[in-house]
Structure formats: structure tokens, C-alpha cells
């Protein structure tokens, strides 16, 4: 019997960009795409996150047709995920990072009770916590590799055969 638990996750801007570009069939981001298609992972977005990734696409992708394709894929992810239009002003926002943008994304994860925030820049979040998995309340801040390892340990994702 397969475990059908669903996870709510926030991808930081760079991880989301990698998800849009992933094409290695066995790569971590391709596995994540499959989990999204199977409704085992739901992505959480906000206007700030959407604006950041759109700016990144426009800064790194020179051909307008390619930008349009990537923005279309992004829109599909947003439509299948959770889009938080307005996050109420937090009386006491959590200082997750010295970086204002990371704070906004980190607080999105915390506010929405996301299971995970996936980032390649883990050192930027909760600098006083050490290790490859940091936690605030119910949300783990970690890298994609650790997230997939967690799913394997829970029996949600099958361990890769050698």
C-alpha cells in the first residue's frame, strides 16, 4: 500500500527557477515535478515570489519566446498550487534571515504552515541553527536532497535502486 500523504512546500526563488528548467529524468527537480503532478506536493506562492521569479526569468533568459514558455509553466504551477494573494501584516514577523527577500519567503512558509521551505541557500535562513534541516514551528527549512530523503524515510518515495 502506498502512502498518499501530501506536503505543502514553498520553493525559494532559485529552487523554483531550477524546477522550471529541470529536464534530467532522474534529477531531484524532476522527481519533485512528478510529486506535484501526482498531487503529493502542493506548491505555495505569493505575489512577491511570483515577481521575484519573473524578474529572474527576464534577467537570465534572453529570447522572448523562451520567457513566455517559462512564464506559462510557472502559471501552471501557480494554478495547481496555493496562491496567497494577501498575507496579513504580521504584528511580529519572524526574522528568518538578514535578507529581506528571504524573510518574505520564509514568513510565507510559516504563515501558510508549509511542511517545508526548499532552498539551496540554507545558510541564509536561521543563521544560528546548524545542520542540513532547520525548523521553525511546523516548517522545515532544508535542501531538495534532504526533503527527498525525508520522503524516502517515511516510505512516501521509493528509494532509488543501485
N, C-alpha and C positions, 0 to 999 in steps of 0.2 A: 504494500500500500504506500502510495507516495504522499508526502506531506505537502499540503497546499497552502501553507501559511503565506501571507502576503506581507511585504515590507514596504514601508513608506520611506523614501530616501530623497535627500537633497544632494545634487552634484554641484560642486563649486564650478566656477566658470571654465577653468582649464579642463576639468574632467568632463564637463558637458561638451566642450569642443572636441575632445578625443572621442567621445561617444558618437558625435556626428560624423567623424572621419574614420571610424573603425571599419576595417574590412578584412582583417585577419580572422578566418573562420574559427580558430582556436584561441583567439586573444580574449583577454579579460573583458574588454568592452563589448565584444561580440556575444559573449556569454550573458552580459548584462542586458544587451538588446533582446536576446531570446527570453530572458526572465520578464522583461517588460511586455513582450508580445504575449506571453503566457499569463499575464496579469498576476505574476508572483512578485513583481516590483512595481510600485507606483511612484513616479517622479513628482516632486513638488517644485513649483515655480512661483515667481513673483515678478512684478514689473521691473524691479531692479536687476534681477538675474537675467530676465529676457533682454533688457537693454545692454547689459554687460556682454552677453554672448553675441548679440547682434553687432556691437562695436568691434568685438574681437574678429568676427567673421569678415567684416568690412575692412579691417586692418590687415588681415592675413591672406584673404582671397581676392585676387585682383580681377578676375573675369566676372562681369555682372551675371552671366547665366549661371555660373557656379555658385555665386552668392544666393541667387534666387532658389536654386535647388536646395542648398543647405538651410535656408530660412524656411522652406517648405517642410523639410524633415523636422526642423525644430518645432514648427507649428503642429505637426502630427504628434510629437512627443507631448507638447503642451495640452492638446485636445484630449489625449488619452490619460493625462495625469491630473494633478490638482493644481489649480491656478489661484493663488491667494492675491486678489486684487488689492485689498487694503489690509495692511497689518496695523491694528490699532497702536497708537503711540504707546510705547511701553513706558510705564512710570519709572521703572528701574531696569533698563535693558542690561542684558548680561554682557560683560566685557570679555568676549571670547578671543579677541585678537587686538593687537595695537593698530591693525589696518581697518579703516572704516568700512571698506567693501566686504572684507571677511566678517566683520561684525554684523553687517546686514544679512549676509547669507547664513551665518551661524545662528542668529536670532530667528530667522525664518525656520530653520530646522527645529529649534527649541520651541517656538510658538506653535508650530503645527504638530508637535510631538512626533517628529520623524524618528524612525528607528536608527537611521544612520545619516551622517553627512560624509560624503566621499570626497576626498581631496588628495592631491599629490603633494600638497604643501602642509603636511600635518604639523610641522614645527611652528607654523604661523598661528595655530589655534591652541589656546590654553598653554602658553609657553612654560608655565610652572609644572605642568604634568609631563611625565616622561612615558616612553613606550610607544608601541605602534597602534594603540587603541586608547583614546581619551574619552571621557564620559562627562556629560552634564545632564543631570536629571535622568531622563529615559533615552537620551540621544547619544549614540556613539559617534565620535569623530575619528575617521580612520581612512586608510587607503583601500582602493578597489581589491587588491590582493587579500587583505585581511577580511574584508566583507565576504568575499567568495569562500575563504577558508571557514569563516563562521557558518556559512550556509552548508558547507560540507560536513562540519562537525554536528550540525543539527539534523543531518540527513535530508536536507531540502535540495541539495545539489549533489549529484553523484561525483565521487572522487574520480579524477582522471586516471585512466588506465595507463600503465607504463609500457 
